[in-house]
Structure formats: C-alpha cells, structure tokens
Amino acid sequence: MKQMIRARIFFTKFFHSEHWPTYLFYVPLIPYFLYKSILARSLTFFLAVNPAIKYSGMGTESKYKTLGLLPKAYIPKSLLITPTTEFNSVLDSLKKAEIVFPLIAKPDIGFRGFLVKKIDSIRDLDNYLKEISIDIILQEYVAYTEECGLFYYKIPGENKGKITSITLKKFITVTGNGVDSLSQLILDDNRAFLYYKLFQNLHENKLNTIPNTGEVIKLTVIGNHSKGTQFVNGNHLIDNELEQFLDKLTANLPDFNYGRFDIKFKTLDKLKNAEEFKILELNGVIAEPTHIYDTDKSNYFVSLKTILNHWRIMNKIARKNHNNFKISYPSLIPFLKEMFWLKAYAQLLKKH
C-alpha cells in the first residue's frame, strides 16, 4: 500500500512541474542573469531594487520589520517574540495587542511555509514556542476567505506601477460521503494525497473519523504551496482598478519597487476599494510570480519565460536606482556570507 502511494506521488509530481525542484526553474537562466550583470557591471545589481528592505528582500530580512513599512490599518496585529521571552510575558503582550486565539505563528525570517502554523489555544502556543529557538511572529488570524498573491513593480521615479501576476490560492478540501474515513478521503483526492504526511500530522485525531455526507473539511488554512494550497493563475483579473489600489498603497513607500503582496480579502471589489483586506506579507526580490505554478494554464517553458521577464524588469529597476538615484550595488563577499548564513538557517528551520 505504501509503495503504491509513493509511486503515485512520484509520477504525479514528475508530470506536473509545479512540484519540481526550485533549481530547475533558475539554473537554465544563469546565462541570462550573467548577461544582465554585465550590463549593470555588477553581480549584485538585484540588491539595489528595493532600498527600503535589507538586501532588497533576498530572504534574510525581518518579515516583521518589512510588514511594518505598510500602514497599520492594512496589516494584521502582530508581535515579535524572541526565544528568551518568558511565556507569561508573551501572553501579556498578546492581551495588550488584543490578539486572540486562533492566531498564526511563523518565523520572522522564513520562507516556503516552514514552521508556519495556526495556533488554537494557549497550550498549543506553549508547545510550539518550547520547540522553537528563533524569533517568531505571532499574528492575528485573518478570517477573510479569499487569499491571493499580487506581484507588482514600479519603475523608480514613476507614479504608476504594473501588476504582472495574480495568484489565487485554493485551499484543499475533501467532502465526506458518510462511508469513508478522513484518511481515505485524503488518499482518494487527486491533490490532497500528495500531502498525506502533512495532513496526517495536522489531523491526527480525526483521521479515522467518518465525515457526514456532504460535509466539507478544509485540510489547511496556510496559503503556502508546501502546505498543499493550490496556486491558480488569476492574471485575467488584472485591471486598472487593482493597479491603482497598489499605486496608492505604495505611494508612501518610495524605496519599494518590486515584489509580491500576499493578501487575504473578502471580495475582489472590496479589495480594489481598499476595504476589508489585510496584507499578510510583503516579499521582495526573492518573491516569485507564483501563477507559474498553475500547471493547468502554463508549462515549464512558459514559466521560464515568465521568470526571465521578471529578471529583465528587476535589472531595469536596479540600473535606474543606481544611475539616477545613486543607490549603490552591495559588495559581493558580504552578500555571499549572508547567503551561507541563510542556508544554515534554513537547515535549522527544517530540523524543528
């Protein structure tokens, strides 16, 4: 049985590029990157794209500080907790910040959903923090049902930007039939079975229960691909209203020019009017136009072309920042040291 599941997972991932290793999307484009580096006369040109964020958002920046660049009304209530913070102090801080359970806990420096978890109680929070030895953000749980990633860029000195990618996030659900257990429903689902181990841990107390006929079970509430969330290409929704929304949002953020806003919202019309939404994260140059992982509407080679086009935009922004606004290109050696630190840090995250 286990061998059959493994084989099914292998062949499903093999024929769907959204599950391929990340390096396969970037190694083929190295010659183009080197070409753009020659034009900029620097291998670190991309680090001059977003001066407001450490290394323009290459993954070593504080998510808490980056989110703090945005108006408080547009972001969830959040706390930054260090490993040395006493648990009673954590609870006091939550009370003062008016953050209630359930809440979201995640690393201050993190990516791809590592250690991101919905925390339902004080006991769960205590258990979570006992296992963690890094800085953690505790964030209010945003109950809006819709979630998306908006990739946006603006050429320095210009007032109007462009949205190049909208990714709608579809959370995995299974529907009960009154016969099969939750475990079996997960195995029978064409997508959920790929994340069976993850859902085993998340729903360990419910796996053997039999959902009622028609009962819909949401298997995850975290909008990361690694948590099973399906990325759906929503580029047909790009319009002037949505771009104007981000133009206004970034008007007081002059040193942010390129990246992705991860947003939860009630309806798209409300979002366009800057109503009933929260920005969960703001990602810089390391961000991807994640609609490329919708393999129903794209393929591997189209994805490469999309990434290449975003690198072209990144290069244009960096060179204008450097030439017109005297933003320096950071030195290569300190940046490489930072990347080696990030690699070691990523291994630490995986061990938790």
Secondary structure as GFF3:
##gff-version 3
##sequence-region A 1 352
A	DSSP	alpha_helix	2	14	.	.	.	ID=ss1
A	DSSP	three_ten_helix	17	19	.	.	.	ID=ss2
A	DSSP	three_ten_helix	22	25	.	.	.	ID=ss3
A	DSSP	three_ten_helix	27	29	.	.	.	ID=ss4
A	DSSP	alpha_helix	30	40	.	.	.	ID=ss5
A	DSSP	three_ten_helix	45	48	.	.	.	ID=ss6
A	DSSP	three_ten_helix	54	56	.	.	.	ID=ss7
A	DSSP	alpha_helix	63	67	.	.	.	ID=ss8
A	DSSP	three_ten_helix	72	74	.	.	.	ID=ss9
A	DSSP	beta_strand	78	81	.	.	.	ID=ss10
A	DSSP	alpha_helix	87	97	.	.	.	ID=ss11
A	DSSP	beta_strand	103	107	.	.	.	ID=ss12
A	DSSP	beta_strand	117	119	.	.	.	ID=ss13
A	DSSP	alpha_helix	122	130	.	.	.	ID=ss14
A	DSSP	beta_strand	136	140	.	.	.	ID=ss15
A	DSSP	beta_strand	146	153	.	.	.	ID=ss16
A	DSSP	beta_strand	162	170	.	.	.	ID=ss17
A	DSSP	beta_strand	173	175	.	.	.	ID=ss18
A	DSSP	alpha_helix	182	188	.	.	.	ID=ss19
A	DSSP	three_ten_helix	192	195	.	.	.	ID=ss20
A	DSSP	alpha_helix	196	202	.	.	.	ID=ss21
A	DSSP	beta_strand	216	218	.	.	.	ID=ss22
A	DSSP	three_ten_helix	225	227	.	.	.	ID=ss23
A	DSSP	beta_strand	230	233	.	.	.	ID=ss24
A	DSSP	three_ten_helix	235	237	.	.	.	ID=ss25
A	DSSP	alpha_helix	240	249	.	.	.	ID=ss26
A	DSSP	beta_strand	258	265	.	.	.	ID=ss27
A	DSSP	alpha_helix	268	272	.	.	.	ID=ss28
A	DSSP	beta_strand	277	283	.	.	.	ID=ss29
A	DSSP	three_ten_helix	290	293	.	.	.	ID=ss30
A	DSSP	alpha_helix	300	325	.	.	.	ID=ss31
A	DSSP	alpha_helix	332	351	.	.	.	ID=ss32
###
